[in-house]
Amino acid sequence: MAVIFVFERFRPYLIGSHVIVYTNHSALKHLVSKKVAKPRLVRWVLLLQEFNCEIRDKKGSENLVADYLRRILYDRESESTVSEYFPDE
């Protein structure tokens, strides 16, 4: 799960600040309120409780940044060069 990975990876930067997470994964929002869960889910809930975070559900079509990043075509030949511009610019 990408959200859990980001919280683990950037823990020193996120501790003590209010974080709003926009995701199209609606189950993540209800994960914290679940009473009985598997051990992996319990670890994720405990990790999320360390942070002052708010999880907001946003449909994929409304979440333009995630939608754009998902649609980028990967080309191995242009791997060494990074374009600074978006296709619509």
N, CA, C and O atoms as CSV, one atom per row, in Angstrom:
chain,resi,resn,atom,element,x,y,z
A,1,MET,N,N,0.843,-1.165,0.000
A,1,MET,CA,C,0.000,0.000,0.000
A,1,MET,C,C,0.897,1.241,0.000
A,1,MET,O,O,1.791,1.378,0.835
A,2,ALA,N,N,0.646,2.118,-0.930
A,2,ALA,CA,C,1.501,3.294,-1.143
A,2,ALA,C,C,1.458,4.263,0.020
A,2,ALA,O,O,2.484,4.851,0.363
A,3,VAL,N,N,0.312,4.445,0.632
A,3,VAL,CA,C,0.185,5.402,1.737
A,3,VAL,C,C,1.030,4.940,2.923
A,3,VAL,O,O,1.722,5.747,3.544
A,4,ILE,N,N,0.979,3.666,3.236
A,4,ILE,CA,C,1.769,3.122,4.337
A,4,ILE,C,C,3.256,3.265,4.036
A,4,ILE,O,O,4.034,3.625,4.918
A,5,PHE,N,N,3.655,2.986,2.802
A,5,PHE,CA,C,5.056,3.121,2.403
A,5,PHE,C,C,5.542,4.555,2.595
A,5,PHE,O,O,6.642,4.778,3.101
A,6,VAL,N,N,4.721,5.528,2.190
A,6,VAL,CA,C,5.115,6.936,2.312
A,6,VAL,C,C,5.247,7.334,3.774
A,6,VAL,O,O,6.196,8.027,4.140
A,7,PHE,N,N,4.313,6.910,4.613
A,7,PHE,CA,C,4.406,7.253,6.032
A,7,PHE,C,C,5.629,6.623,6.687
A,7,PHE,O,O,6.266,7.248,7.535
A,8,GLU,N,N,5.966,5.395,6.305
A,8,GLU,CA,C,7.174,4.763,6.850
A,8,GLU,C,C,8.436,5.460,6.353
A,8,GLU,O,O,9.368,5.699,7.121
A,9,ARG,N,N,8.457,5.778,5.089
A,9,ARG,CA,C,9.639,6.350,4.452
A,9,ARG,C,C,9.929,7.783,4.916
A,9,ARG,O,O,11.084,8.140,5.151
A,10,PHE,N,N,8.885,8.592,5.047
A,10,PHE,CA,C,9.049,10.000,5.378
A,10,PHE,C,C,8.639,10.320,6.810
A,10,PHE,O,O,8.253,11.449,7.110
A,11,ARG,N,N,8.719,9.345,7.681
A,11,ARG,CA,C,8.338,9.503,9.087
A,11,ARG,C,C,8.989,10.721,9.748
A,11,ARG,O,O,8.279,11.486,10.402
A,12,PRO,N,N,10.287,10.939,9.614
A,12,PRO,CA,C,10.891,12.098,10.298
A,12,PRO,C,C,10.322,13.446,9.846
A,12,PRO,O,O,10.295,14.398,10.626
A,13,TYR,N,N,9.872,13.532,8.608
A,13,TYR,CA,C,9.342,14.787,8.085
A,13,TYR,C,C,7.868,14.988,8.443
A,13,TYR,O,O,7.397,16.123,8.517
A,14,LEU,N,N,7.149,13.904,8.662
A,14,LEU,CA,C,5.706,13.986,8.872
A,14,LEU,C,C,5.292,14.046,10.336
A,14,LEU,O,O,4.179,14.470,10.646
A,15,ILE,N,N,6.173,13.626,11.240
A,15,ILE,CA,C,5.846,13.654,12.664
A,15,ILE,C,C,5.659,15.104,13.097
A,15,ILE,O,O,6.499,15.959,12.815
A,16,GLY,N,N,4.562,15.369,13.777
A,16,GLY,CA,C,4.310,16.698,14.312
A,16,GLY,C,C,3.602,17.650,13.369
A,16,GLY,O,O,3.292,18.776,13.758
A,17,SER,N,N,3.336,17.231,12.137
A,17,SER,CA,C,2.627,18.105,11.217
A,17,SER,C,C,1.297,17.457,10.834
A,17,SER,O,O,1.149,16.235,10.868
A,18,HIS,N,N,0.347,18.295,10.473
A,18,HIS,CA,C,-0.969,17.792,10.057
A,18,HIS,C,C,-0.893,17.410,8.582
A,18,HIS,O,O,-0.528,18.233,7.742
A,19,VAL,N,N,-1.238,16.168,8.269
A,19,VAL,CA,C,-1.141,15.643,6.912
A,19,VAL,C,C,-2.536,15.270,6.436
A,19,VAL,O,O,-3.275,14.572,7.131
A,20,ILE,N,N,-2.891,15.744,5.241
A,20,ILE,CA,C,-4.150,15.362,4.621
A,20,ILE,C,C,-3.819,14.470,3.429
A,20,ILE,O,O,-3.092,14.876,2.523
A,21,VAL,N,N,-4.353,13.264,3.436
A,21,VAL,CA,C,-4.090,12.290,2.380
A,21,VAL,C,C,-5.342,12.166,1.516
A,21,VAL,O,O,-6.409,11.792,2.004
A,22,TYR,N,N,-5.205,12.480,0.239
A,22,TYR,CA,C,-6.292,12.295,-0.723
A,22,TYR,C,C,-6.038,10.981,-1.445
A,22,TYR,O,O,-4.989,10.801,-2.063
A,23,THR,N,N,-6.982,10.076,-1.371
A,23,THR,CA,C,-6.816,8.773,-1.986
A,23,THR,C,C,-8.133,8.309,-2.600
A,23,THR,O,O,-9.210,8.737,-2.184
A,24,ASN,N,N,-8.038,7.441,-3.580
A,24,ASN,CA,C,-9.245,6.846,-4.149
A,24,ASN,C,C,-9.475,5.454,-3.557
A,24,ASN,O,O,-10.293,4.683,-4.059
A,25,HIS,N,N,-8.756,5.150,-2.502
A,25,HIS,CA,C,-8.878,3.865,-1.822
A,25,HIS,C,C,-9.765,4.065,-0.594
A,25,HIS,O,O,-9.261,4.322,0.499
A,26,SER,N,N,-11.076,3.949,-0.768
A,26,SER,CA,C,-12.023,4.276,0.297
A,26,SER,C,C,-11.902,3.333,1.500
A,26,SER,O,O,-12.260,3.720,2.612
A,27,ALA,N,N,-11.417,2.134,1.307
A,27,ALA,CA,C,-11.281,1.199,2.419
A,27,ALA,C,C,-10.243,1.673,3.435
A,27,ALA,O,O,-10.333,1.329,4.613
A,28,LEU,N,N,-9.277,2.443,3.000
A,28,LEU,CA,C,-8.251,2.950,3.905
A,28,LEU,C,C,-8.863,3.865,4.959
A,28,LEU,O,O,-8.408,3.893,6.103
A,29,LYS,N,N,-9.879,4.600,4.582
A,29,LYS,CA,C,-10.558,5.508,5.500
A,29,LYS,C,C,-11.256,4.741,6.626
A,29,LYS,O,O,-11.313,5.217,7.759
A,30,HIS,N,N,-11.777,3.575,6.318
A,30,HIS,CA,C,-12.504,2.777,7.302
A,30,HIS,C,C,-11.602,1.788,8.048
A,30,HIS,O,O,-12.063,1.085,8.948
A,31,LEU,N,N,-10.356,1.735,7.685
A,31,LEU,CA,C,-9.425,0.803,8.312
A,31,LEU,C,C,-9.230,1.123,9.785
A,31,LEU,O,O,-9.141,0.217,10.613
A,32,VAL,N,N,-9.165,2.400,10.112
A,32,VAL,CA,C,-8.901,2.819,11.488
A,32,VAL,C,C,-10.066,2.453,12.408
A,32,VAL,O,O,-9.844,2.144,13.579
A,33,SER,N,N,-11.281,2.481,11.913
A,33,SER,CA,C,-12.443,2.203,12.759
A,33,SER,C,C,-12.771,0.710,12.873
A,33,SER,O,O,-13.668,0.336,13.629
A,34,LYS,N,N,-12.068,-0.131,12.144
A,34,LYS,CA,C,-12.343,-1.569,12.160
A,34,LYS,C,C,-11.902,-2.171,13.501
A,34,LYS,O,O,-10.798,-1.900,13.972
A,35,LYS,N,N,-12.757,-2.975,14.101
A,35,LYS,CA,C,-12.478,-3.538,15.429
A,35,LYS,C,C,-11.579,-4.767,15.359
A,35,LYS,O,O,-10.595,-4.846,16.094
A,36,VAL,N,N,-11.892,-5.715,14.501
A,36,VAL,CA,C,-11.128,-6.956,14.398
A,36,VAL,C,C,-10.428,-6.967,13.052
A,36,VAL,O,O,-11.056,-6.791,12.008
A,37,ALA,N,N,-9.116,-7.177,13.090
A,37,ALA,CA,C,-8.359,-7.168,11.845
A,37,ALA,C,C,-7.219,-8.162,11.930
A,37,ALA,O,O,-6.869,-8.650,13.005
A,38,LYS,N,N,-6.654,-8.447,10.784
A,38,LYS,CA,C,-5.488,-9.320,10.711
A,38,LYS,C,C,-4.264,-8.569,11.232
A,38,LYS,O,O,-4.274,-7.339,11.284
A,39,PRO,N,N,-3.214,-9.289,11.616
A,39,PRO,CA,C,-2.039,-8.632,12.191
A,39,PRO,C,C,-1.404,-7.558,11.303
A,39,PRO,O,O,-0.951,-6.530,11.806
A,40,ARG,N,N,-1.369,-7.786,9.997
A,40,ARG,CA,C,-0.785,-6.785,9.102
A,40,ARG,C,C,-1.599,-5.493,9.137
A,40,ARG,O,O,-1.035,-4.399,9.178
A,41,LEU,N,N,-2.918,-5.621,9.120
A,41,LEU,CA,C,-3.777,-4.442,9.177
A,41,LEU,C,C,-3.637,-3.718,10.509
A,41,LEU,O,O,-3.688,-2.489,10.558
A,42,VAL,N,N,-3.460,-4.471,11.585
A,42,VAL,CA,C,-3.259,-3.859,12.903
A,42,VAL,C,C,-1.967,-3.050,12.908
A,42,VAL,O,O,-1.928,-1.956,13.470
A,43,ARG,N,N,-0.912,-3.572,12.289
A,43,ARG,CA,C,0.356,-2.820,12.205
A,43,ARG,C,C,0.161,-1.528,11.431
A,43,ARG,O,O,0.699,-0.490,11.815
A,44,TRP,N,N,-0.598,-1.577,10.348
A,44,TRP,CA,C,-0.851,-0.379,9.548
A,44,TRP,C,C,-1.642,0.650,10.346
A,44,TRP,O,O,-1.350,1.845,10.283
A,45,VAL,N,N,-2.645,0.189,11.098
A,45,VAL,CA,C,-3.448,1.107,11.916
A,45,VAL,C,C,-2.573,1.762,12.975
A,45,VAL,O,O,-2.669,2.967,13.205
A,46,LEU,N,N,-1.721,0.973,13.620
A,46,LEU,CA,C,-0.821,1.531,14.636
A,46,LEU,C,C,0.136,2.548,14.025
A,46,LEU,O,O,0.440,3.563,14.652
A,47,LEU,N,N,0.606,2.292,12.833
A,47,LEU,CA,C,1.483,3.249,12.156
A,47,LEU,C,C,0.742,4.542,11.849
A,47,LEU,O,O,1.276,5.627,12.074
A,48,LEU,N,N,-0.477,4.442,11.340
A,48,LEU,CA,C,-1.253,5.642,11.011
A,48,LEU,C,C,-1.620,6.447,12.245
A,48,LEU,O,O,-1.777,7.665,12.158
A,49,GLN,N,N,-1.761,5.788,13.405
A,49,GLN,CA,C,-2.117,6.489,14.629
A,49,GLN,C,C,-0.969,7.333,15.173
A,49,GLN,O,O,-1.199,8.217,15.998
A,50,GLU,N,N,0.245,7.085,14.735
A,50,GLU,CA,C,1.393,7.880,15.172
A,50,GLU,C,C,1.353,9.296,14.611
A,50,GLU,O,O,1.966,10.206,15.169
A,51,PHE,N,N,0.639,9.482,13.517
A,51,PHE,CA,C,0.648,10.748,12.797
A,51,PHE,C,C,-0.666,11.491,12.986
A,51,PHE,O,O,-1.713,10.900,13.252
A,52,ASN,N,N,-0.575,12.794,12.841
A,52,ASN,CA,C,-1.769,13.636,12.837
A,52,ASN,C,C,-2.237,13.710,11.386
A,52,ASN,O,O,-1.960,14.683,10.686
A,53,CYS,N,N,-2.943,12.683,10.943
A,53,CYS,CA,C,-3.322,12.616,9.530
A,53,CYS,C,C,-4.832,12.512,9.379
A,53,CYS,O,O,-5.543,11.991,10.238
A,54,GLU,N,N,-5.277,13.024,8.263
A,54,GLU,CA,C,-6.682,12.971,7.894
A,54,GLU,C,C,-6.756,12.333,6.515
A,54,GLU,O,O,-6.086,12.780,5.583
A,55,ILE,N,N,-7.564,11.297,6.385
A,55,ILE,CA,C,-7.672,10.577,5.119
A,55,ILE,C,C,-8.978,10.987,4.462
A,55,ILE,O,O,-10.055,10.810,5.031
A,56,ARG,N,N,-8.874,11.536,3.256
A,56,ARG,CA,C,-10.049,11.970,2.500
A,56,ARG,C,C,-10.161,11.133,1.235
A,56,ARG,O,O,-9.188,10.935,0.507
A,57,ASP,N,N,-11.363,10.652,0.996
A,57,ASP,CA,C,-11.622,9.836,-0.189
A,57,ASP,C,C,-11.966,10.749,-1.358
A,57,ASP,O,O,-12.818,11.631,-1.244
A,58,LYS,N,N,-11.292,10.527,-2.481
A,58,LYS,CA,C,-11.533,11.313,-3.683
A,58,LYS,C,C,-11.533,10.347,-4.865
A,58,LYS,O,O,-10.594,9.568,-5.031
A,59,LYS,N,N,-12.566,10.392,-5.673
A,59,LYS,CA,C,-12.665,9.478,-6.803
A,59,LYS,C,C,-11.483,9.671,-7.744
A,59,LYS,O,O,-10.920,10.761,-7.837
A,60,GLY,N,N,-11.122,8.619,-8.429
A,60,GLY,CA,C,-9.976,8.657,-9.332
A,60,GLY,C,C,-10.104,9.691,-10.433
A,60,GLY,O,O,-9.115,10.326,-10.799
A,61,SER,N,N,-11.294,9.872,-10.965
A,61,SER,CA,C,-11.485,10.854,-12.028
A,61,SER,C,C,-11.399,12.278,-11.504
A,61,SER,O,O,-11.071,13.192,-12.260
A,62,GLU,N,N,-11.690,12.487,-10.218
A,62,GLU,CA,C,-11.586,13.816,-9.612
A,62,GLU,C,C,-10.168,14.119,-9.149
A,62,GLU,O,O,-9.777,15.284,-9.071
A,63,ASN,N,N,-9.406,13.098,-8.845
A,63,ASN,CA,C,-8.045,13.260,-8.360
A,63,ASN,C,C,-7.118,13.366,-9.578
A,63,ASN,O,O,-6.546,12.367,-10.014
A,64,LEU,N,N,-6.977,14.563,-10.117
A,64,LEU,CA,C,-6.297,14.768,-11.393
A,64,LEU,C,C,-4.813,14.420,-11.351
A,64,LEU,O,O,-4.274,13.918,-12.336
A,65,VAL,N,N,-4.143,14.678,-10.229
A,65,VAL,CA,C,-2.711,14.389,-10.154
A,65,VAL,C,C,-2.464,12.888,-10.235
A,65,VAL,O,O,-1.636,12.435,-11.026
A,66,ALA,N,N,-3.170,12.127,-9.430
A,66,ALA,CA,C,-2.993,10.672,-9.460
A,66,ALA,C,C,-3.429,10.089,-10.796
A,66,ALA,O,O,-2.813,9.152,-11.304
A,67,ASP,N,N,-4.478,10.641,-11.352
A,67,ASP,CA,C,-4.958,10.163,-12.651
A,67,ASP,C,C,-3.913,10.427,-13.730
A,67,ASP,O,O,-3.674,9.572,-14.582
A,68,TYR,N,N,-3.292,11.597,-13.703
A,68,TYR,CA,C,-2.256,11.922,-14.681
A,68,TYR,C,C,-1.034,11.020,-14.508
A,68,TYR,O,O,-0.500,10.507,-15.491
A,69,LEU,N,N,-0.589,10.826,-13.269
A,69,LEU,CA,C,0.594,9.996,-13.022
A,69,LEU,C,C,0.355,8.546,-13.439
A,69,LEU,O,O,1.282,7.860,-13.870
A,70,ARG,N,N,-0.876,8.086,-13.310
A,70,ARG,CA,C,-1.189,6.710,-13.694
A,70,ARG,C,C,-1.161,6.538,-15.200
A,70,ARG,O,O,-0.866,5.448,-15.690
A,71,ARG,N,N,-1.462,7.593,-15.942
A,71,ARG,CA,C,-1.571,7.494,-17.395
A,71,ARG,C,C,-0.262,7.788,-18.139
A,71,ARG,O,O,-0.226,7.671,-19.364
A,72,ILE,N,N,0.792,8.157,-17.449
A,72,ILE,CA,C,2.063,8.443,-18.105
A,72,ILE,C,C,2.599,7.163,-18.737
A,72,ILE,O,O,2.654,6.120,-18.087
A,73,LEU,N,N,2.981,7.245,-19.974
A,73,LEU,CA,C,3.555,6.098,-20.663
A,73,LEU,C,C,5.032,6.009,-20.329
A,73,LEU,O,O,5.750,7.007,-20.381
A,74,TYR,N,N,5.482,4.816,-19.987
A,74,TYR,CA,C,6.864,4.597,-19.621
A,74,TYR,C,C,7.643,4.166,-20.863
A,74,TYR,O,O,7.266,3.211,-21.542
A,75,ASP,N,N,8.724,4.874,-21.151
A,75,ASP,CA,C,9.554,4.571,-22.306
A,75,ASP,C,C,10.982,4.357,-21.820
A,75,ASP,O,O,11.596,5.286,-21.294
A,76,ARG,N,N,11.520,3.157,-21.983
A,76,ARG,CA,C,12.856,2.843,-21.486
A,76,ARG,C,C,13.945,3.649,-22.194
A,76,ARG,O,O,14.985,3.922,-21.595
A,77,GLU,N,N,13.735,4.029,-23.428
A,77,GLU,CA,C,14.753,4.769,-24.170
A,77,GLU,C,C,14.927,6.184,-23.625
A,77,GLU,O,O,16.033,6.724,-23.649
A,78,SER,N,N,13.868,6.774,-23.143
A,78,SER,CA,C,13.964,8.133,-22.601
A,78,SER,C,C,14.144,8.122,-21.090
A,78,SER,O,O,13.888,9.127,-20.427
A,79,GLU,N,N,14.580,7.001,-20.545
A,79,GLU,CA,C,14.751,6.846,-19.103
A,79,GLU,C,C,15.805,7.803,-18.551
A,79,GLU,O,O,15.661,8.296,-17.432
A,80,SER,N,N,16.858,8.070,-19.313
A,80,SER,CA,C,17.945,8.909,-18.803
A,80,SER,C,C,17.597,10.396,-18.824
A,80,SER,O,O,18.194,11.173,-18.079
A,81,THR,N,N,16.652,10.802,-19.654
A,81,THR,CA,C,16.273,12.207,-19.709
A,81,THR,C,C,14.929,12.404,-19.043
A,81,THR,O,O,13.982,11.660,-19.298
A,82,VAL,N,N,14.849,13.420,-18.180
A,82,VAL,CA,C,13.629,13.716,-17.493
A,82,VAL,C,C,13.068,15.011,-18.050
A,82,VAL,O,O,13.749,16.036,-18.069
A,83,SER,N,N,11.845,14.960,-18.493
A,83,SER,CA,C,11.205,16.146,-19.064
A,83,SER,C,C,10.634,16.999,-17.939
A,83,SER,O,O,9.967,16.494,-17.037
A,84,GLU,N,N,10.903,18.287,-18.004
A,84,GLU,CA,C,10.440,19.222,-16.978
A,84,GLU,C,C,9.053,19.768,-17.306
A,84,GLU,O,O,8.496,20.528,-16.512
A,85,TYR,N,N,8.490,19.409,-18.434
A,85,TYR,CA,C,7.242,20.009,-18.881
A,85,TYR,C,C,6.148,18.963,-19.002
A,85,TYR,O,O,6.420,17.806,-19.324
A,86,PHE,N,N,4.920,19.368,-18.745
A,86,PHE,CA,C,3.777,18.503,-18.930
A,86,PHE,C,C,3.366,18.519,-20.394
A,86,PHE,O,O,3.625,19.507,-21.079
A,87,PRO,N,N,2.739,17.469,-20.898
A,87,PRO,CA,C,2.381,17.402,-22.315
A,87,PRO,C,C,1.456,18.532,-22.780
A,87,PRO,O,O,1.506,18.904,-23.952
A,88,ASP,N,N,0.626,19.081,-21.915
A,88,ASP,CA,C,-0.324,20.116,-22.302
A,88,ASP,C,C,0.282,21.507,-22.332
A,88,ASP,O,O,-0.379,22.447,-22.773
A,89,GLU,N,N,1.523,21.670,-21.876
A,89,GLU,CA,C,2.140,23.000,-21.824
A,89,GLU,C,C,2.682,23.392,-23.169
A,89,GLU,O,O,3.237,24.480,-23.317
